[in-house]
Amino acid sequence: MGLVKNSMRVQDPLMPFDPALVTAHLPPGTVTWAIQWLPAVPSTQDLVREAAVAGAAEGWTVVADWQQRGRGRLGRQWITPPGRDLLFSVLLRPSRTLLSLLPLLAGVSLAEGLKRATGLPVDLKWPNDLLLGGRKLAGILLEHGSDQTAALGVGVNVNSGSRELPSQATSVSVGLGHPLRREPLLAAILGAVDRALLRTREEGEGWVVPAWRQNSSMLGQLISYEQERTVRQAVAEDVEDDGALRVRLEDGTLSRIYAGDVRLLRD
């Protein structure tokens, strides 16, 4: 994969975000990206959902330096220092058959974009996290609308330092050893989303799960998860065609997880 280009390296990680640089770095594709940048918002997800109701086209994207009410899955807060990281949401209008696999497609796209732009060995964790060296690098939040729209929210730790991050998290700049501009990174991610959507239209959804498997090392590992208010341990065996995680419990029985919080248990 391509390594970081000189245009991405910066001395000051707090350089103002420039939407024109995103457009300049975007590869040719089929999605018409409409990039909106705001210094601070309550939530990029809420703005995309409002845009969807107003009839915005697929590709409407809002980027913010800071979110007052940024959120991840299960209602958790996403807290990051202002102006350092990549916080954005994208309006998608997927086919009905793609909805259940959209979290996996988003993960594959995000991993591809990060690898192309940085060369870092990004790893996928079901259902929506990206890891680097076992620590959380990025998270995905997908929220579906009633009119077959989806708000894809992404948070990538880009220029936060190790002292600013929780012990279980890391950032692109920590992995690379230097800060970098966020705009070319966003362009690489959006380009990967575009290619994934085009491939799905041309080939169907059958490629998504195999691509996810190729970008993840969690299969075969011991995990814990909560089901019916009980924390269980199991081995993550595979991802099913509908996106569910198949696990083998300690007594040998098989179970499927369709949603929830999964933790990797390491020696």
C-alpha positions in Angstrom: 0.0 0.0 0.0 1.1 3.6 -0.6 3.0 5.4 2.2 2.3 8.9 3.4 2.9 11.5 0.8 4.9 14.6 1.7 1.8 16.7 1.2 0.2 15.0 4.2 3.1 15.6 6.7 2.8 18.8 8.7 4.7 20.4 11.6 1.6 21.9 13.2 -1.2 19.3 13.9 -3.7 22.2 14.5 -3.6 23.6 10.9 -7.1 24.8 9.9 -9.1 22.3 7.9 -9.4 23.2 4.2 -12.3 21.5 2.3 -10.8 22.5 -1.0 -7.8 20.2 -0.3 -10.2 17.3 0.1 -11.7 17.9 -3.3 -8.2 18.3 -4.8 -7.1 14.9 -3.5 -10.4 13.0 -4.3 -9.8 10.3 -6.9 -12.3 10.1 -9.8 -15.5 8.3 -8.9 -19.2 7.9 -9.2 -20.4 9.7 -6.0 -20.7 13.5 -6.1 -19.2 14.5 -2.8 -20.5 17.7 -1.2 -18.1 18.6 1.6 -19.3 20.9 4.3 -16.8 22.0 7.1 -17.8 23.6 10.4 -15.5 24.4 13.3 -17.9 23.1 15.9 -21.3 21.3 15.7 -23.5 19.5 18.2 -23.2 16.3 16.1 -22.2 15.6 12.5 -24.7 12.7 12.5 -27.6 14.9 13.4 -26.7 17.3 10.6 -26.6 14.5 8.0 -29.9 13.1 9.2 -31.4 16.6 8.8 -29.9 16.9 5.3 -31.4 13.5 4.4 -34.9 14.7 5.4 -34.4 17.8 3.3 -33.6 15.7 0.3 -29.8 15.9 0.1 -28.1 13.6 -2.4 -25.9 10.7 -1.5 -22.4 12.0 -0.8 -23.5 15.0 1.3 -20.7 15.1 3.9 -20.1 17.3 7.0 -16.7 17.6 8.7 -16.2 19.2 12.1 -13.2 20.1 14.2 -15.2 19.5 17.4 -18.5 17.9 18.4 -20.4 19.0 21.5 -22.5 15.8 21.5 -20.3 13.4 19.5 -21.5 9.8 20.0 -20.5 6.3 19.2 -22.4 3.0 19.4 -24.5 2.2 22.4 -24.9 5.9 23.2 -21.3 6.3 24.2 -19.6 9.7 23.9 -16.9 10.3 21.4 -14.5 12.9 23.0 -11.5 14.3 21.1 -9.4 17.5 21.4 -10.7 20.2 19.0 -9.0 20.5 15.6 -6.7 17.4 15.8 -8.7 14.4 14.6 -11.1 13.5 11.7 -14.8 13.7 12.6 -17.3 13.4 9.8 -20.6 12.0 8.7 -21.7 11.0 5.2 -25.2 10.6 3.7 -25.7 7.3 2.0 -28.7 5.9 0.1 -27.9 2.2 -0.1 -30.0 -0.5 -1.6 -32.3 -2.5 0.8 -30.2 -5.6 0.3 -27.1 -3.8 1.4 -28.4 -2.4 4.7 -27.4 -5.3 7.0 -23.9 -5.4 5.5 -23.3 -1.7 5.5 -21.3 -1.7 8.8 -18.9 -4.2 7.3 -18.6 -2.4 4.0 -17.9 0.9 5.9 -15.2 -0.9 7.9 -13.6 -2.3 4.8 -13.7 1.1 3.1 -12.2 2.9 6.1 -9.4 0.3 6.4 -8.6 0.6 2.8 -8.5 4.4 2.8 -6.3 4.5 5.9 -3.9 1.8 4.5 -3.6 3.6 1.1 -2.9 7.0 2.8 -0.6 5.9 5.6 0.7 2.4 5.0 -0.3 1.5 8.6 -1.4 -2.1 9.4 -5.0 -1.3 10.3 -7.1 -4.2 11.7 -10.9 -4.5 11.8 -12.8 -5.6 14.9 -16.4 -6.6 14.6 -18.7 -4.8 14.4 -17.4 -1.3 13.9 -13.9 -0.6 15.3 -10.5 -0.2 13.6 -7.4 -1.1 15.6 -3.7 -0.4 15.3 -1.4 -2.5 17.4 -4.4 -3.7 19.4 -5.6 -0.2 20.3 -8.6 1.7 18.9 -7.8 3.9 16.0 -11.2 4.7 14.6 -14.9 4.0 15.1 -17.9 3.8 12.9 -21.6 4.7 13.7 -24.3 3.8 11.2 -27.8 5.2 11.8 -30.6 4.3 9.4 -33.5 6.6 8.4 -37.0 5.7 7.7 -36.6 6.5 4.0 -33.8 4.0 3.2 -31.1 6.5 4.0 -28.1 5.9 6.2 -25.9 8.3 8.1 -22.3 7.0 8.3 -20.4 8.6 11.1 -16.7 8.2 11.4 -14.2 9.2 14.0 -10.5 8.7 13.3 -7.8 9.6 15.9 -5.4 11.4 13.6 -3.2 13.9 15.5 -4.1 13.3 19.1 -1.0 12.5 21.2 -0.7 9.5 23.4 -1.1 11.6 26.5 -4.5 12.9 25.2 -5.9 9.4 24.4 -7.2 6.7 26.7 -4.8 3.9 27.3 -6.7 1.6 25.0 -6.6 4.0 22.1 -4.0 5.3 19.6 -3.7 7.6 16.6 -2.3 7.8 13.1 0.3 10.3 14.2 1.4 8.0 17.1 1.7 5.1 14.6 3.7 7.2 12.1 5.7 9.2 14.5 4.7 12.6 13.1 1.5 14.6 12.6 -0.2 14.9 9.2 -2.9 16.8 7.4 -6.4 15.4 7.7 -7.7 16.5 4.2 -5.8 13.9 2.0 -6.7 11.2 4.6 -10.4 12.1 4.3 -10.1 12.0 0.5 -8.6 8.6 0.6 -11.4 7.3 2.8 -14.2 8.8 0.6 -12.5 7.4 -2.5 -12.6 3.9 -0.9 -16.3 4.3 0.0 -17.0 5.3 -3.6 -15.2 2.2 -4.9 -17.0 -0.1 -2.5 -20.4 1.2 -3.5 -19.6 0.9 -7.2 -18.3 -2.6 -6.7 -21.5 -3.5 -4.9 -23.7 -2.1 -7.7 -21.6 -4.1 -10.3 -21.1 -7.4 -8.5 -23.7 -7.5 -5.7 -22.9 -7.8 -2.0 -21.1 -11.2 -2.0 -17.6 -9.6 -1.9 -18.2 -7.6 1.3 -17.8 -10.4 4.0 -14.7 -12.0 2.4 -13.1 -8.6 2.2 -13.9 -7.9 5.8 -12.3 -11.3 6.8 -9.1 -10.3 4.9 -8.8 -7.1 6.9 -9.4 -8.6 10.3 -7.3 -10.8 12.7 -10.0 -11.3 15.3 -11.4 -14.6 13.9 -10.1 -17.5 16.0 -9.5 -15.2 19.0 -11.2 -15.4 22.4 -13.7 -12.7 23.0 -16.3 -11.6 25.6 -19.7 -10.1 24.9 -22.9 -9.4 26.7 -26.1 -11.2 25.9 -29.3 -11.1 27.9 -27.5 -9.2 30.7 -24.9 -12.0 31.0 -21.3 -11.6 30.0 -20.1 -14.6 28.0 -16.8 -15.8 26.6 -16.4 -17.5 23.3 -14.2 -17.9 20.3 -15.0 -15.7 17.3 -15.3 -18.3 14.5 -16.5 -16.4 11.5 -18.7 -13.6 10.0 -21.9 -14.9 8.4 -23.2 -13.8 5.0 -25.7 -11.5 6.7 -23.0 -9.8 8.8 -23.6 -11.7 12.1 -20.6 -12.8 14.1 -20.6 -16.6 14.7 -19.0 -17.6 18.0 -18.4 -20.9 19.7 -19.1 -20.9 23.4 -17.1 -22.7 26.1 -19.5 -25.7 26.0 -19.0 -26.1 22.3 -22.3 -24.7 21.1 -22.5 -22.2 18.3 -24.2 -18.8 18.7 -24.7 -15.7 16.4 -24.3 -12.1 17.5 -26.1 -9.5 15.5 -25.3 -6.5 17.6 -23.5 -5.7 20.8 -20.2 -4.8 22.5 -17.4 -7.3 21.8 -14.1 -7.3 23.5 -10.9 -9.1 22.5 -9.4 -11.1 25.3 -5.7 -11.3 25.0 -3.2 -13.3 27.0 
